[in-house]
Amino acid sequence: MEAVEILFTASLWAAAIRIASPLIFGTLGELICERAGVLNLGIEGIMTAGAFAGWLTVFLGGDLWLGVAVAAMVGALFGLLHGFLVVPLGLSQHVTGIGITLLATSLSYYSYRLIFPSVTSPPKIEPFQPWPIPFVSDIPVIGEALFRQTPLTYLAFVAVLLVAWLLYKTPIGLAIRTVGENPSAAEAQGVDVTLVRMGAVMLGSALMGIGGSFITLSAFNSFFFEMMNGRGWICVALVVFGSWRPGKALAGALLFGAFDAYQLRLQQLAGAYVPYQVFLMLPFILSIIALIIMSRRAAYPRALMVPYRKGER
């Protein structure tokens, strides 16, 4: 009975939204890349680099928002590298993406050890604090879950609206979707396919960097190895779950966040009787099941992972 009652507690849904926030940024970033026809498997490394760069900026005396901006710039730089290798050069998007993940992760860990060679525990910073929104934050359950979050969580929800507006209401969004569906038709209309794809990968990677910075600047107050814990790969799956649409991707991120928050509470109830590893894998199993159900109807961009060279048909 207690397991059911947990589902109606404000703390569960507040935790679900916090867990989902970095996934929202990462999923939106991956979605933009794939909408333009580029699979970005560098997301795990880019989020790690963003987490480290944002945290280090604040640790060295920078403002928290400056840390977010630096994380976005670092993400965009790795996106530029990835885009250059896979768009004009036409290299394998799978191999390049994994290489970017290894490069970004290794550089972050190496830089950490270089700057802090003898620390025994991760140095701490003062992270973002919750911003209760007046009046609505006092609403039972909903107020605590939605309106007592940190600024980056609010920004994540705003980002969903902005990305949806960009993709479906602007000429730039139309160009991004067109080069991901039919780059030849886009070129015939005077669209520079290479420029649009490169820009989309950089923008998407910047969002991934912000998603990584959420971990160190909002969820925690320090940087440590393996803290991404596969979140980047979850974001890749959430893009498919969301059928390459921002609204559905948001729902997928919230669903995974709810699964993860729920398993943490189940551990407290049944941890003495059931191995904790069972609870740890529960959100991933449920997410895989949901992914299988949703992906059967998913219509992926037709030019996804297809290299394009100007003038070719």
N, C-alpha and C positions, 0 to 999 in steps of 0.2 A: 504493500500500500504506500509506503514511504517513497518508493521509486516513482510512483505515479504523481504523488504530491509535489515532487521536485519540479515537474514540468510546469507547474503554475506559480513558481517562485520568481520574484524579480531578479534575484541574484543570478539565477541560471541564464536568463535572457540578456542580462547586462554582460555577463561573461561571454556569452555566445557572440554578441556584437563586437566585443573587444578582440576576441580570437579571429573573427571574420575580417576585421579592418585591414590588416596587411594583405590578406588574400584578395580583398576587393581591389586594392591598388595593383597588385601583381596580375590579377586576372584581366583587369582593364588594359594593362600594358600589353599583355600577351594577345588579347583580343584585337587591339589596333594593329599589331604586327601581322597577325594572321589574316586580318581583313585585307591587308595590302598584299597578301600572298607570300609572306615570309614567316616560317616557323622559327621561333626564337627559343631554343633550348638552353640558352645562356642565362635564363631567368634565375635559376638557383644561385649562380655565382654573382649575378648583378645585384640581387637582393642582399647577398652577404656583403658585397662591396659597399652598397648603399648604407647598410647598417653600420659598418665600420667607419666609413667616411663621415656620416652624420654624427655618430658618437664622438669621434676624435675631434671634430670641429668644436663641439660643445665642451669637451674636456679641456681643450686648449684655450678656452675663454670666449668662444663664439656664442651667439644667441641661439636658442633652440630652433627658431625659424631659419636662421642661417645654416644650421645643421641640416635641415630638411632640404634647403636649396642646394647645398653642396652634394648631398646624396643624389638629388635629381641630376645634377651636372655629371657626377661620376657615372651614373647609370646611362646618361645620354652618350658619354664618351665610349663606353663599352658597346652601346648600340651602334655608334658610328663605325667602330671596328667590325662588328658583326655584319652590319649592312654593307660595308665596303667589300668584305670577303664573299658574301653570298649574292649581292645584287649585281654590281658591274663585273665581278670576276666569275660569278656563277658557280662557286664552290658548293659542296654538299652542305645543306642547311643543318642536317643532323650532326655531322661531324664537327662543323664549325661551332654550333651551339654548345655541344659538350666541351669543346676546347675552350670556349669563352667561360663556361662555368668553372673549369679547372683553373684557368688563368686568373679569373677574378677572385675566386676563393683562396687560391694560393698566395696571391699578392696581398690580400687582406690579412691572412694569417702571418705571412712573413713580415709585413709592416708592423703588425702588432708586436711580434717578438723583437723586432729591431728597435722599436720605440720603448717597449717595456720588457727588457731582457731578463729581469730578475724578480718580477712581481709574482706573488704566490696566490693572490686573489684579484679578480678583475677590478680595476679602479672604477669608482662610481661617479655619476653626475646627478644633477637635479633634473628629472624628466618633466614632461608636460603633466600638469595636474588637471583633474576633471573640471570642466566648466558647466556647472548646473545652469540650465536655461530657466530664467524666472518664470514662475507660475506653472508652466507645463511640467517642470521637473518634480512637482509635488503630486502629480497624478499617480494614484496607486499602480504599482507594477510597471505600467507603460512609462511613466515618468522616470522612474529609477533606471529602467533598462535603456531607454532611448536618449534621455535628456540630461544624464549625469555622466557624460563621456568626456574624453579629452578632445582637444581641438582637431587632432589628426583624424579621429573617428568621424567627426562632423564633415571634415574635408573629404573623406572617402565617399560619403554619400553624395556630397556635392559633385565629386568627380564623376560619379555614375551619370548624373544629369548632364554634365558638360560633355562627356564622351558621347552620350546618346544624341545630344544636340549637334555635336561636331559631325558625327557620322551620317545623320539623316536629315539635317537641316541646313547644311552649308555646302558650297561648291567643293571645298577641300575634302569633306567627307565623301561626297559623290566620287571624287577622283580616287580616294583611297579604296572605296568599295569596287570601283571599276577596274583598277589595276589588279585587284585580287580576284576578279571574276574573268575579265577579258582584257588583258593588257594590250592586245592588238587593236581592239576597238578604242581603248583610251588613247593610244598613240595616234590613231586616225583622227581623233578630235583635238589633237595638239597638246595632249598631256605628256609631260616628261615622266615616263614610267620609272626610270632610275631615281629621279629626284623625289618623286612621291613615295616610293618604297623606302628610300633612305631616310626621309623625314619621318615616315610612320614608325620605322624601327627605332629611331632616336627618341621620338616622343613616347613610344611604348616603354622603352628601356628606362626613360626618366621616371615614369610612373612606377616601374619595378623598383628603382632605387629608393623612391619615397616609401614604398611598401616595406623595404628592408629597414629604413630608418625608423619606421613605426616601432619595430621590435626593440631597438635600443633607446629611443627617445620618448616612448610612451608606454609600452608594455613592461619594459625592464629599465634599469638605469645603468647598465654596463654592457660590454661586449665580451662574448666568450665563444670559443670554437663550437662548431656544429649547432649554433643556435637557430639556424633556419629550419633544421629538422625536416627537410623535404617539402617545405611550404611552396617552393617554386614549382615542383612537379605537380603538386595539388592544383596550382593555378592553371597549368596546362590542361589538366583534366577538366577543370571547371569551365574553361572556354568551350569545350565540346559539350559539356552538360548544359551550358547556357545557349547552345546553338548559335554561337557567335553574336549574341545580342546582349547589350549591357544590362538590361533589366533582369533577364533570366540568369545572367552570370552573377548578379548581386544575390538573387535568391539561392543560387548554388553555394555561394560563399557563406551566407547566413545558415544554410542547412548544415554545412560541414562544421561551422562554429558551434551550432547547437549540439551536434553529435559529440564534439570534443568536450564541450562544457559538461554535457550530461554524463559522459563516461568518467570524468573526474569525480563527480558526486557519487556515482555508483561504486567507485572504488572505496569510498568511505563507508558505504552501507554493507558491501559484501566482500571487502578486501581480505577479511580474515578467512573466507571460505573459497574464494576464487582467485587464482593467480592474477596479479595486476596486469600481466602482459595481455590477458584476454580483453581487458578494458581498453588498453592502449590501442589495440588493433580494431576495436569496435567501430570508431568513426570512419576508418579507412574501408572496412568491409561494407558498411552501409553506403558510403560514398560510391564505391565500385558498383554496387547493385543499382543505385540511382543513376549512375553514369551509363550502365548497360541499357537501362530502360529508356533514358532520354536520347542516347546517341543513335538509336535505331531510326529516329525521325530527323536527325540532324542533317542539314544541308550545308556542307562545308564550302568555302570559297573554291571555285573550280580551278583557279590558278595557284592554289596553295602549294608551295614547295616546287613550283615549276619555274626554272630560270628563264629569263626573257632578255633577248638581245635586240636592240633597235633594228627594225627593218625585216626581222624574221617573221615568218607566218607559220 
